[in-house]
Amino acid sequence: MMQLGISFAMVGVGILIGGLTWYFSKYIVQFSIGLTRWLIRKSKRQSKAVA
């Protein structure tokens, strides 16, 4: 019975963690896109200064 109770608890924790991951992934993707765009702009400015 104890193993069954622990397994139900772990499934619940897994569902909560999965939901949090899904929620925060939106912000992580937005941050990654912003960082990539910033790096591209910075590299374009440096290439213009060199040329």
C-alpha positions in Angstrom: 0.0 0.0 0.0 2.8 2.4 0.8 4.4 1.9 -2.7 1.0 2.6 -4.3 0.6 5.8 -2.3 4.1 7.0 -3.1 3.5 6.2 -6.8 0.3 8.3 -6.8 2.1 11.1 -5.1 5.0 11.0 -7.7 2.5 11.0 -10.6 0.9 14.1 -9.1 4.3 15.8 -8.7 5.2 14.9 -12.2 2.0 16.4 -13.5 2.6 19.6 -11.6 6.2 19.8 -12.8 5.1 19.1 -16.4 2.6 22.0 -16.1 5.1 24.4 -14.8 7.6 23.4 -17.5 4.9 24.0 -20.2 4.1 27.4 -18.6 7.7 28.6 -18.3 8.8 27.3 -21.7 6.9 30.1 -23.4 9.1 32.7 -21.5 12.3 30.7 -22.2 11.5 30.6 -25.9 10.8 34.4 -26.0 14.0 35.1 -24.1 15.9 32.9 -26.6 14.4 34.6 -29.6 15.2 38.0 -28.1 18.8 37.0 -27.4 19.3 35.6 -30.9 18.0 38.8 -32.5 20.2 40.9 -30.3 23.2 38.9 -31.2 22.4 39.2 -34.9 22.0 43.0 -34.7 25.3 43.2 -32.8 27.2 41.1 -35.4 25.7 43.2 -38.2 26.9 46.4 -36.6 30.4 45.0 -36.1 30.6 43.8 -39.7 29.6 47.2 -41.0 32.3 48.8 -38.8 34.9 46.5 -40.2 33.9 46.9 -43.9 
